[in-house]
Amino acid sequence: MPELPDVEIARRHLQRWLVGAKVSAAYCLDVRLTRPQPSRAFVRTLTGRTVNAVARKGKWLRFILDDESRVFSHLGMTGDWLQVPMNAPAQRSERARIDVIQRGRAISVRYVDARRFGRLIVARDDIADWTTLGPDPLVNGVDIGRLSETFAKSQRAVKIILMDQRVLAGIGNILATDALWIARLDPRSPGIALLPRDAREMARGLHQAIARELADPGDSFFVYGSAGKPCPRCGRRLSSIVLGGRTSVYCPGCQVRRKME
C-alpha cells in the first residue's frame, strides 16, 4: 500500500506534469473511484481549468484549480499516476485520465489502479479526510513534545499509535516498522510506558525511514519484510507479530519492550 514517500513521489511528478497546465479533457472510466459522486463531476470540474497547485498531506493528494475548486486523490492500495503521450493507448488498469497542454505540449496523465481502492473526490473546499489528518512528518516535521504527550495518554501499542492518521499523517506499516527498529523500540510497547527520550528516538527513526524510502522507493527497507533474517544491527533473527491486523517485524534482541509498571 502506498505510504507517505510513495505519495510524495507521485506529488512531485504531478506537480511537474500538471501545475500551470490547462486541462483539455478529463475522463473517469470507473464509477467506483468517485462514488457517491457521479463520475461526470470529476470530468466537469477539471475540463477547461488550469491546475494551480498539487499538494500532499499524508497519503492524500490535492489539486487546486484556477477557480479554487479542488480534486482529492487517494491511491488506495495499488494506485499511481503516470504520464504518457497524448495518443498512447489505455494503460493496464487505467481508471481515469487528465489530458493537458503543458508549455505548448499535449500530454496525458493517467491514473492506474489494479485493486480499485483509490478515490477521486471533487469539492469546493477541503474535505474532512484532509482536514482531520494529523501533522505530516515531511511537511511539518515531528513535534517531539506533542508526540511524547500523545504516547503518555495512550495504552495502545506504540506501533498502533504511530499508524493513527490523526497522530501523524502518512505513516503506514512499512514506515512504522522501520522507524521502531531504528528507535530500538518493541512495537508492542504501550505508549504510556515510553520514556521521554523514546519520542525523540521515534522522531529520528521516522525521518530516517522516510528519507531512505524517498531515495530508493520500494526497494530498500531496514527490516520491513525481513522476518527470519538476521537483524542488520545485532545479528539476532528477526521476529514478526500481528498488531492491528498488520504484520510487524522486529528484533527481539535490540528492540526494547517497555512495560507498564
C-alpha positions as CSV (number, residue, x, y, z in Angstrom):
1,M,0.0,0.0,0.0
2,P,1.4,3.4,-0.9
3,E,2.7,5.3,2.1
4,L,4.0,8.9,2.6
5,P,7.1,8.5,0.5
6,D,5.3,6.9,-2.4
7,V,2.6,9.6,-2.4
8,E,5.2,12.3,-2.1
9,I,7.0,11.0,-5.2
10,A,3.6,11.0,-7.0
11,R,3.1,14.6,-5.9
12,R,6.4,15.7,-7.3
13,H,5.6,14.1,-10.7
14,L,2.1,15.6,-10.8
15,Q,3.5,19.0,-9.9
16,R,5.9,18.8,-12.9
17,W,3.2,17.5,-15.2
18,L,0.2,19.5,-14.2
19,V,0.9,22.8,-12.5
20,G,0.4,25.6,-14.9
21,A,-1.2,23.3,-17.4
22,K,-4.7,23.7,-18.9
23,V,-6.9,20.7,-18.9
24,S,-8.2,20.0,-22.4
25,A,-10.1,16.9,-21.4
26,A,-10.8,14.6,-18.4
27,Y,-12.2,11.1,-18.2
28,C,-13.2,8.8,-15.4
29,L,-13.5,5.2,-16.5
30,D,-14.5,3.7,-13.2
31,V,-17.5,5.0,-11.2
32,R,-16.2,3.3,-8.1
33,L,-13.4,6.0,-7.9
34,T,-15.8,8.9,-7.4
35,R,-18.8,7.4,-5.6
36,P,-21.0,8.6,-4.1
37,Q,-20.3,11.5,-6.6
38,P,-21.1,10.8,-10.2
39,S,-18.0,10.3,-12.4
40,R,-19.2,13.3,-14.6
41,A,-18.5,15.6,-11.6
42,F,-14.8,14.8,-12.0
43,V,-14.9,15.5,-15.7
44,R,-16.9,18.7,-15.3
45,T,-14.7,20.1,-12.6
46,L,-11.5,19.6,-14.4
47,T,-12.3,20.3,-18.1
48,G,-11.1,23.7,-19.2
49,R,-9.5,24.6,-15.9
50,T,-5.8,25.3,-15.2
51,V,-4.1,23.4,-12.4
52,N,-2.6,25.9,-9.9
53,A,-1.1,23.6,-7.3
54,V,-0.6,20.0,-6.3
55,A,-0.2,19.4,-2.5
56,R,0.1,16.3,-0.4
57,K,-1.0,15.6,3.2
58,G,-0.3,12.1,4.5
59,K,-1.5,9.7,1.8
60,W,-3.8,12.2,0.2
61,L,-3.1,14.4,-2.9
62,R,-4.9,17.7,-3.5
63,F,-5.1,19.5,-6.9
64,I,-6.2,23.2,-6.6
65,L,-7.7,24.6,-9.9
66,D,-7.8,28.2,-11.0
67,D,-11.4,28.6,-9.8
68,E,-10.3,27.4,-6.3
69,S,-12.2,24.1,-6.7
70,R,-10.3,21.0,-5.6
71,V,-9.7,17.4,-6.7
72,F,-8.6,15.0,-4.0
73,S,-6.8,11.8,-4.9
74,H,-6.1,8.8,-2.6
75,L,-4.1,6.0,-4.2
76,G,-5.7,3.2,-2.1
77,M,-3.6,0.0,-2.2
78,T,-2.3,-0.1,-5.7
79,G,-2.9,3.4,-7.3
80,D,-0.5,5.5,-9.2
81,W,-0.3,8.4,-11.7
82,L,1.6,8.0,-14.9
83,Q,2.4,10.5,-17.7
84,V,2.2,9.2,-21.3
85,P,2.0,10.7,-24.8
86,M,-1.5,12.0,-25.7
87,N,-2.1,9.3,-28.3
88,A,-0.9,6.4,-26.0
89,P,-3.5,3.6,-25.7
90,A,-5.2,3.0,-22.4
91,Q,-2.8,1.7,-19.8
92,R,-3.3,-1.6,-18.0
93,S,-5.8,-1.0,-15.1
94,E,-6.3,2.6,-16.2
95,R,-9.2,4.2,-14.3
96,A,-9.0,8.0,-15.0
97,R,-7.3,10.3,-17.4
98,I,-6.4,14.0,-17.5
99,D,-5.2,15.5,-20.8
100,V,-3.4,18.8,-20.6
101,I,-1.5,21.4,-22.6
102,Q,1.7,22.0,-20.7
103,R,4.1,24.6,-22.1
104,G,2.6,24.2,-25.5
105,R,2.9,20.4,-25.4
106,A,0.0,18.0,-25.2
107,I,0.4,15.2,-22.6
108,S,-1.8,12.7,-20.9
109,V,-1.8,11.9,-17.2
110,R,-3.4,8.6,-16.4
111,Y,-4.5,7.1,-13.1
112,V,-4.0,3.3,-12.8
113,D,-5.2,1.1,-10.0
114,A,-5.4,-2.7,-10.2
115,R,-7.2,-3.2,-6.9
116,R,-9.6,-0.3,-7.4
117,F,-9.5,1.0,-3.8
118,G,-8.4,4.5,-4.8
119,R,-10.6,7.6,-4.5
120,L,-11.2,10.8,-6.6
121,I,-13.2,13.4,-4.9
122,V,-14.1,16.9,-6.2
123,A,-15.1,19.7,-3.8
124,R,-15.2,23.5,-3.4
125,D,-13.4,23.3,-0.1
126,D,-11.1,20.9,1.8
127,I,-12.8,17.6,2.7
128,A,-12.9,16.0,6.2
129,D,-10.5,13.3,5.1
130,W,-7.9,16.1,4.6
131,T,-8.7,18.4,7.5
132,T,-8.8,15.7,10.2
133,L,-5.3,14.4,9.4
134,G,-2.5,15.0,11.9
135,P,0.7,16.7,11.1
136,D,2.7,15.5,8.1
137,P,6.2,14.4,9.2
138,L,7.8,15.5,5.9
139,V,5.9,18.8,5.6
140,N,5.5,19.8,9.2
141,G,8.3,17.8,10.9
142,V,7.6,15.7,14.0
143,D,6.9,17.7,17.2
144,I,8.7,15.7,19.8
145,G,6.8,17.3,22.7
146,R,3.4,16.7,21.1
147,L,4.4,13.1,20.2
148,S,5.5,12.4,23.8
149,E,2.2,13.8,25.2
150,T,0.3,11.5,22.8
151,F,2.2,8.5,23.9
152,A,1.7,9.4,27.6
153,K,-2.1,9.4,27.2
154,S,-2.5,6.1,25.5
155,Q,-2.2,2.4,26.5
156,R,-2.2,1.4,22.8
157,A,0.8,-0.3,21.4
158,V,3.3,2.3,20.1
159,K,3.0,1.0,16.5
160,I,-0.8,1.4,16.5
161,I,-0.3,5.0,17.8
162,L,2.2,5.7,15.0
163,M,-0.2,4.4,12.3
164,D,-3.1,6.5,13.6
165,Q,-3.5,9.1,10.8
166,R,-4.8,11.7,13.4
167,V,-1.5,11.5,15.2
168,L,0.9,11.5,12.2
169,A,-0.4,11.7,8.6
170,G,1.0,9.2,6.1
171,I,2.7,6.7,8.4
172,G,1.8,3.1,7.5
173,N,3.1,-0.4,8.3
174,I,6.4,0.0,6.4
175,L,7.5,3.3,7.9
176,A,6.3,2.4,11.4
177,T,8.1,-1.0,11.3
178,D,11.4,0.5,10.2
179,A,11.2,3.6,12.4
180,L,10.6,1.5,15.5
181,W,13.7,-0.6,14.6
182,I,15.8,2.5,14.3
183,A,14.5,3.8,17.6
184,R,15.2,0.3,19.2
185,L,11.6,0.1,20.5
186,D,9.5,-3.1,20.5
187,P,6.3,-2.3,18.6
188,R,4.1,-3.8,21.4
189,S,5.3,-1.3,24.0
190,P,2.3,0.7,25.3
191,G,2.5,4.4,24.7
192,I,2.0,5.2,28.3
193,A,5.1,3.2,29.3
194,L,7.5,5.0,26.9
195,L,10.3,7.2,28.3
196,P,10.6,10.9,27.3
197,R,13.7,10.1,25.2
198,D,11.7,7.5,23.2
199,A,9.7,10.2,21.4
200,R,13.0,11.8,20.3
201,E,14.3,8.5,19.0
202,M,11.0,7.8,17.3
203,A,11.2,11.2,15.5
204,R,14.7,10.3,14.4
205,G,13.6,6.9,13.2
206,L,10.7,8.3,11.2
207,H,12.9,10.9,9.5
208,Q,15.5,8.2,8.6
209,A,12.8,5.7,7.3
210,I,11.1,8.4,5.2
211,A,14.5,9.6,3.7
212,R,15.5,6.1,2.8
213,E,12.2,5.4,1.0
214,L,12.4,8.6,-0.9
215,A,15.9,7.9,-2.0
216,D,15.2,4.3,-3.0
217,P,11.4,3.8,-3.2
218,G,10.0,0.3,-2.7
219,D,13.4,-1.4,-2.8
220,S,15.2,-0.6,0.3
221,F,13.9,-1.2,3.8
222,F,15.7,-1.5,7.1
223,V,13.8,-4.6,8.5
224,Y,10.3,-4.5,6.9
225,G,9.5,-7.8,5.2
226,S,12.6,-9.5,6.6
227,A,11.2,-11.8,9.3
228,G,13.5,-14.7,9.8
229,K,16.6,-12.9,8.6
230,P,19.5,-11.7,10.8
231,C,19.0,-8.2,12.4
232,P,21.2,-5.7,10.5
233,R,22.3,-4.3,13.8
234,C,22.8,-7.2,16.3
235,G,22.5,-10.3,14.1
236,R,19.7,-11.9,16.0
237,R,16.9,-13.5,13.9
238,L,14.1,-11.0,13.3
239,S,10.6,-12.0,14.5
240,S,7.1,-11.0,13.5
241,I,3.8,-10.5,15.2
242,V,0.4,-9.1,14.2
243,L,-0.7,-5.8,15.6
244,G,-3.9,-4.1,14.4
245,G,-4.2,-6.7,11.7
246,R,-0.8,-5.9,10.2
247,T,2.4,-7.9,10.4
248,S,5.1,-6.2,12.3
249,V,8.8,-7.3,12.0
250,Y,11.0,-6.5,15.0
251,C,14.2,-7.7,16.6
252,P,13.8,-9.4,20.0
253,G,17.4,-8.7,20.7
254,C,17.8,-5.0,20.3
255,Q,14.3,-3.5,20.3
256,V,13.4,-2.9,23.9
257,R,9.8,-3.7,25.1
258,R,8.7,-1.0,27.5
259,K,6.1,-2.2,30.1
260,M,3.6,-0.5,32.3
261,E,4.6,-0.6,36.0
